[in-house]
Amino acid sequence: MPRILIVDDEPGIRQSLKGVFEDEGFATESVASGEECLRKIADSAYDLVLLDVWLPGIDGLETLRRIREVSPSTRVIMISGHATIATAVTATKLGAYDFIEKPFSLEHTLLVARNALSHKQLEQAHEMLRHQFGERFNIVGDSIPVKALRKQIALVAPTNSRVLIYGESGTGKELVANNLHCLSKRTSASFVEVNCAAIPEELIESELFGHTKGSFTGASESKKGKFELADGGTLFLDEIGDMSMKTQAKVLRAVEEQSFQPIGAPASVRVDVRVLAATNKNLNQEIAAGRFREDLFYRLNVIPFFVPPLRERREDIPVLCRYFMRMFAVEHGCSPKEFGSNALDLMTDYSWPGNVRELRNEIERLVIMVQDDTIQEKDLSVPNGTASAPASTLHEARAQYEREFILSKLKEYNWNVSQAARALGLERSYLYRKMKTYGIEKE
């Protein structure tokens, strides 16, 4: 039975919440201050704490910080009648699961509490899976967008709802799909992936639905399709926006009816498949252009997920660098290298158009190629270095070309740094850094 602790200095609120949770079968206690709360947490374990922000003595935010230190697995829901956006953001950064404003609905509070407890159970299951599968499916980062993504995965994974995952190339859409499957009730069944962009049009129908022997030239034996292989499990349709209109029509029917007819087969095959899809395209624009079926979009887009690009979660870049460094050091049988502060700054400022995939590849290259124990700015393949003439190395030649190219863009845009940065695909602050590195000043 989950144990809940209510922390509020108003007796009426303590009594109301305690009554509601006890009626629902939860073991519930209540206290009036942060100090009492911390003493309770030190003495025994609680699954959930409902914590008021404004308390006598130690306030709610400081209490939250200390709870997270001594009992990080305990979920905390903050409650306040005088909340500000800044307070809510601070609470989220400190690790609060959710934030409820007074006066609150008891039904809504109960729903949020149930979600928090469900999220805790799923994270425990996720931790077990992490030990089972290693770190292969970790979603690394402590930024607000990544925390929100993990929370959304925990809420949606146990359901059978279809999910459409949006994100630029390299952001980790496949990783999200794997997490949704691993934390679902289908985790013991198959996770089957189809890259819709990589399969030729003439083969994709056979790939998805299978075929019988002799049904077409080259069909020397019968073959099960991905829908049938995923029966009881999860089918992940990656880059769904690259699928032809003809195939989309057949996928729509298979998704709606949970049945399909293999090529050359006399009868349909029934399946139980959860469908996840992903795209790096704007499907609304594709629909307007007549390249994507609107009815299929609505079947797949039951719960949309948005995976943020790396440039929108820059605080995660140092964490990812060290994570990939440890991973590749083990994989290649060498000791992890340290990162110099200038190197980390440069990597954090870089826009990473290839997102996490590009960063991952960069770290693997550094693990293999750099002989020193510390990664320096000169070791990076992202734009860096100081120009000199004449160039005696490839590195110097690249730096010279880069300086000239930046200078030409600045002149083209009449030294408007913001416009030049957009044209170069760089952040404004990073372009300023490059100008300083290369000694570029307005003429």
C-alpha positions in Angstrom: 0.0 0.0 0.0 1.5 3.4 -1.0 2.4 5.7 1.9 1.6 9.4 1.5 2.7 12.3 3.7 0.7 15.6 3.6 2.6 18.8 4.7 0.5 21.9 5.1 0.2 24.5 7.9 -3.6 24.8 7.4 -5.5 22.1 9.5 -8.5 22.1 7.2 -6.4 21.3 4.1 -4.6 18.5 6.0 -7.8 17.0 7.2 -9.5 17.2 3.7 -6.6 15.6 1.9 -6.0 13.0 4.5 -9.7 12.0 4.4 -9.7 11.7 0.6 -6.6 9.6 0.4 -7.6 7.3 3.2 -11.0 6.7 1.5 -9.0 5.6 -1.6 -7.1 3.1 0.5 -3.8 4.9 0.9 -1.8 4.9 4.2 -1.8 8.7 4.9 -0.1 10.9 7.6 0.0 14.7 7.9 2.3 17.3 9.5 2.2 21.1 9.7 5.9 22.1 9.0 8.9 21.3 6.9 10.9 20.3 10.0 8.3 17.7 10.9 8.2 16.5 7.4 12.0 15.9 7.3 11.9 14.1 10.6 9.2 11.8 9.2 11.2 11.2 6.0 14.3 10.4 8.1 12.5 7.8 10.2 10.6 5.9 7.4 10.0 5.8 3.7 7.1 7.5 1.9 6.1 7.1 -1.7 4.6 10.5 -2.1 4.7 13.9 -0.3 2.1 16.7 -0.9 4.1 19.7 0.1 2.9 23.3 0.6 5.2 26.0 -0.6 4.5 28.5 2.2 5.3 27.0 5.5 6.5 28.4 8.9 10.2 27.8 9.5 11.7 26.0 6.6 9.7 26.8 3.5 8.5 24.2 1.0 11.2 24.7 -1.6 14.0 24.2 0.9 12.1 21.2 2.3 11.8 19.8 -1.3 15.6 20.2 -1.8 16.3 18.3 1.4 13.8 15.5 0.6 15.5 15.0 -2.8 18.8 14.7 -1.0 17.8 12.1 1.5 15.0 10.3 -0.4 15.4 10.8 -4.1 12.8 8.1 -5.0 10.0 9.9 -3.1 7.7 11.8 -5.4 6.8 15.3 -4.3 3.8 17.4 -5.5 4.0 21.1 -4.6 0.9 23.0 -3.4 0.6 26.8 -3.2 -2.1 29.5 -3.1 0.4 32.2 -4.1 2.4 30.5 -6.8 4.4 32.4 -9.5 5.9 31.0 -12.7 9.3 31.5 -11.2 8.3 29.4 -8.1 6.9 26.6 -10.3 10.1 26.6 -12.5 12.3 26.4 -9.3 10.3 23.6 -7.9 10.5 21.7 -11.2 14.3 22.2 -11.3 14.6 20.9 -7.7 12.7 17.7 -8.7 9.0 18.3 -8.0 6.8 15.9 -9.9 4.0 18.5 -10.4 2.6 21.8 -9.0 -1.0 22.4 -7.9 -2.5 25.8 -7.1 -5.0 26.5 -4.3 -7.9 26.4 -4.2 -7.6 22.9 -5.7 -10.0 20.2 -6.7 -9.7 17.2 -4.6 -10.5 15.0 -7.6 -7.7 16.6 -9.6 -5.3 16.3 -6.7 -6.1 12.6 -6.4 -5.5 12.2 -10.2 -2.1 13.9 -10.0 -1.2 11.8 -7.0 -2.1 8.6 -8.8 -0.1 9.7 -11.8 2.9 10.4 -9.6 2.7 7.0 -7.9 2.3 5.3 -11.3 5.3 7.3 -12.6 7.4 6.0 -9.6 6.5 2.4 -10.4 7.4 2.9 -14.0 10.7 4.4 -13.2 11.5 1.5 -10.9 10.6 -0.8 -13.8 12.7 1.3 -16.1 15.6 1.0 -13.7 15.2 -2.8 -13.8 15.2 -2.7 -17.6 18.3 -0.4 -17.6 20.2 -3.1 -15.6 18.8 -5.8 -17.9 19.7 -4.0 -21.2 22.6 -1.9 -20.0 22.6 1.8 -20.8 21.4 1.3 -24.4 18.0 2.9 -23.9 19.0 5.7 -21.5 17.5 9.2 -22.2 20.4 11.3 -20.8 20.0 14.8 -19.5 18.6 17.0 -16.7 17.2 19.8 -18.7 13.5 20.7 -18.3 12.6 19.5 -21.8 14.2 16.1 -21.2 12.6 15.7 -17.7 9.2 16.6 -19.3 9.9 14.0 -22.0 10.7 11.2 -19.5 7.6 12.1 -17.5 5.4 11.9 -20.7 6.9 8.5 -21.6 6.2 7.2 -18.1 2.5 8.3 -18.3 1.9 7.0 -21.9 4.0 3.9 -22.0 1.5 1.6 -20.0 -1.4 2.4 -22.4 -2.0 1.1 -25.9 -2.4 4.5 -27.4 -0.8 5.3 -30.7 2.0 7.8 -30.5 3.5 10.1 -33.2 7.1 11.2 -32.3 8.3 14.5 -33.9 11.9 15.6 -34.0 14.8 16.6 -36.2 17.2 13.9 -37.5 19.5 12.6 -34.7 17.4 13.8 -31.8 16.6 10.3 -30.5 13.1 9.5 -31.8 14.0 5.8 -31.9 15.2 5.9 -28.3 11.8 7.3 -27.2 10.0 4.6 -29.1 12.2 1.9 -27.4 11.4 3.4 -24.0 7.7 3.4 -24.7 7.9 -0.3 -25.6 10.2 -1.3 -22.7 7.9 0.4 -20.1 4.7 -0.9 -21.6 2.7 -4.0 -20.8 4.1 -5.4 -24.1 7.7 -5.4 -23.1 8.0 -9.2 -23.1 6.8 -9.2 -26.8 8.6 -8.0 -29.9 9.7 -4.4 -30.8 9.8 -4.3 -34.6 11.2 -1.3 -36.4 10.6 -0.3 -40.0 12.6 2.6 -41.6 10.1 3.8 -44.2 12.7 6.0 -45.9 15.2 3.2 -46.4 12.9 0.6 -48.1 12.3 0.9 -51.9 8.7 1.6 -52.9 8.4 -1.7 -54.7 9.4 -3.7 -51.6 7.7 -1.9 -48.7 4.3 -3.6 -49.0 6.0 -7.0 -48.8 8.1 -5.8 -45.9 5.1 -4.5 -44.0 2.5 -7.2 -44.8 4.5 -10.2 -46.0 3.9 -12.4 -49.1 3.3 -16.0 -50.1 5.7 -18.1 -52.1 5.4 -17.4 -55.8 3.2 -14.3 -55.4 5.5 -12.2 -57.5 8.8 -12.6 -59.4 11.6 -13.4 -56.9 9.2 -14.6 -54.1 10.9 -18.0 -53.8 9.5 -18.5 -50.3 6.8 -17.2 -48.0 7.7 -14.3 -45.7 6.0 -12.8 -42.7 5.6 -9.0 -42.7 6.6 -6.6 -39.9 2.9 -6.2 -38.8 2.7 -10.0 -38.2 6.2 -10.1 -36.6 5.1 -7.4 -34.1 1.9 -9.3 -33.1 1.4 -8.9 -29.3 4.1 -6.2 -29.3 5.0 -2.8 -30.8 5.6 -1.8 -34.4 7.7 1.4 -34.9 7.2 3.1 -38.2 10.2 5.4 -38.5 10.2 8.3 -41.0 6.5 7.8 -41.7 6.5 11.0 -43.7 8.5 9.3 -46.5 5.9 6.6 -47.1 4.1 6.7 -50.5 0.4 7.5 -50.6 -0.4 4.0 -51.9 1.3 2.4 -48.9 -0.2 4.9 -46.5 -3.7 3.7 -47.6 -2.9 0.1 -46.7 -1.2 1.0 -43.4 -4.3 3.1 -42.5 -6.5 0.0 -42.9 -4.1 -2.2 -41.0 -4.0 0.3 -38.1 -7.8 0.7 -38.0 -8.8 -2.9 -38.4 -5.7 -4.7 -36.9 -5.8 -7.0 -39.9 -4.2 -7.1 -43.3 -3.8 -9.4 -46.3 -0.2 -10.6 -47.2 0.6 -10.4 -51.0 -0.8 -13.5 -52.7 -2.6 -14.8 -49.5 -6.2 -15.9 -49.8 -7.3 -14.6 -46.4 -6.5 -11.7 -44.0 -4.3 -12.1 -40.9 -5.5 -10.6 -37.6 -2.9 -9.1 -35.2 -2.7 -7.2 -31.9 -0.1 -4.5 -32.5 0.6 -1.1 -30.9 1.8 1.3 -33.6 4.3 4.0 -32.9 5.5 6.4 -35.6 8.1 9.1 -36.0 8.9 11.8 -38.5 11.3 14.7 -39.0 8.8 16.4 -41.3 6.0 18.8 -40.7 3.1 16.5 -41.5 0.5 19.4 -41.7 2.6 20.8 -44.5 2.8 17.4 -46.1 -1.0 17.0 -45.9 -1.5 20.5 -47.5 0.9 19.5 -50.3 -1.0 16.3 -50.9 1.9 14.0 -49.9 0.4 12.6 -46.7 -3.1 11.3 -45.9 -5.0 13.3 -43.4 -7.0 10.3 -42.1 -3.8 8.4 -41.4 -2.4 11.4 -39.6 -5.3 11.5 -37.2 -5.0 7.7 -36.6 -1.3 8.0 -35.7 -1.3 11.4 -33.9 -3.3 10.3 -30.9 -0.6 11.4 -28.5 2.1 13.6 -30.0 5.6 13.6 -28.6 8.2 16.3 -29.4 11.9 15.4 -29.0 13.8 18.7 -28.6 16.9 19.4 -30.7 20.2 19.6 -28.9 20.4 23.4 -29.3 17.3 23.7 -27.1 18.8 21.6 -24.3 22.4 23.0 -24.3 22.8 22.3 -20.5 22.7 18.6 -21.3 25.7 18.7 -23.7 28.4 18.4 -21.0 26.4 15.6 -19.4 26.1 13.8 -22.8 29.8 14.3 -23.6 30.8 12.6 -20.4 28.2 9.9 -20.8 29.3 9.0 -24.3 33.0 9.3 -23.2 32.4 6.6 -20.5 30.4 4.4 -22.9 33.0 4.5 -25.8 35.9 4.1 -23.4 34.5 0.8 -22.2 33.6 -0.2 -25.7 37.1 0.4 -27.1 38.9 -0.8 -24.0 40.6 2.4 -23.0 40.5 4.9 -20.1 38.0 7.8 -20.3 39.5 11.2 -21.2 38.8 14.5 -19.5 37.4 17.5 -21.3 39.2 20.9 -21.1 36.9 23.8 -20.1 37.5 25.5 -23.5 36.6 22.3 -25.4 33.4 21.9 -23.4 32.4 25.5 -23.9 32.9 25.2 -27.6 30.9 22.0 -27.8 28.1 23.6 -25.7 28.0 26.7 -28.0 28.0 24.7 -31.2 24.5 24.3 -32.8 24.9 20.5 -33.6 22.8 20.3 -36.8 23.0 16.5 -36.5 21.9 16.7 -32.9 22.7 13.8 -30.4 23.8 11.5 -33.2 26.4 14.0 -34.4 27.6 14.6 -30.8 27.8 10.9 -30.2 29.9 10.4 -33.4 32.2 13.2 -32.4 32.9 11.7 -28.9 33.6 8.3 -30.4 36.1 9.9 -32.8 37.8 11.7 -29.9 38.0 8.5 -27.9 39.8 6.7 -30.8 41.9 9.4 -32.3 43.1 11.7 -29.4 46.2 10.3 -27.6 46.3 12.8 -24.7 44.3 12.3 -21.5 42.5 15.6 -21.9 40.4 16.7 -24.9 41.4 20.2 -26.0 39.7 22.7 -28.3 42.2 21.9 -31.1 41.1 18.2 -31.0 37.5 19.0 -32.0 36.1 18.8 -35.5 33.5 21.5 -34.8 34.7 24.9 -36.1 37.7 26.0 -34.0 41.3 27.1 -34.2 43.3 30.2 -35.1 44.1 31.2 -38.7 47.6 31.5 -39.9 49.3 31.9 -43.3 50.5 30.1 -45.2 48.6 26.9 -44.1 50.9 24.0 -43.5 48.3 21.5 -42.2 44.7 20.6 -43.1 43.6 22.1 -39.7 45.2 25.4 -40.6 43.8 25.4 -44.1 40.3 24.8 -42.8 40.7 27.6 -40.2 41.8 30.0 -42.9 38.8 29.1 -45.1 36.4 29.4 -42.2 37.7 32.9 -41.3 37.3 34.0 -44.9 33.8 32.5 -45.2 32.6 34.2 -41.9 34.1 37.5 -43.0 32.4 37.3 -46.4 29.0 36.6 -44.7 29.4 39.5 -42.4 30.1 41.8 -45.3 27.2 40.3 -47.3 24.9 41.2 -44.4 26.5 44.6 -43.8 28.0 43.5 -40.5 24.6 42.6 -39.0 25.8 39.7 -36.7 22.4 38.3 -36.1 21.6 38.0 -39.8 25.0 36.6 -40.6 24.7 34.0 -37.8 21.3 32.8 -39.2 22.8 32.5 -42.7 25.8 30.5 -41.3 23.5 28.3 -39.2 25.2 29.4 -36.0 24.1 30.9 -32.7 24.8 34.6 -32.4 27.0 34.1 -29.3 29.0 31.5 -31.0 29.6 33.7 -34.1 30.9 36.4 -31.7 33.3 33.9 -30.2 34.5 32.9 -33.7 35.0 36.6 -34.6 37.1 37.0 -31.5 39.1 33.9 -32.1 39.9 35.0 -35.7 40.4 38.6 -34.8 37.6 39.8 -37.1 36.5 43.3 -36.5 34.2 45.6 -38.4 36.0 47.4 -41.1 
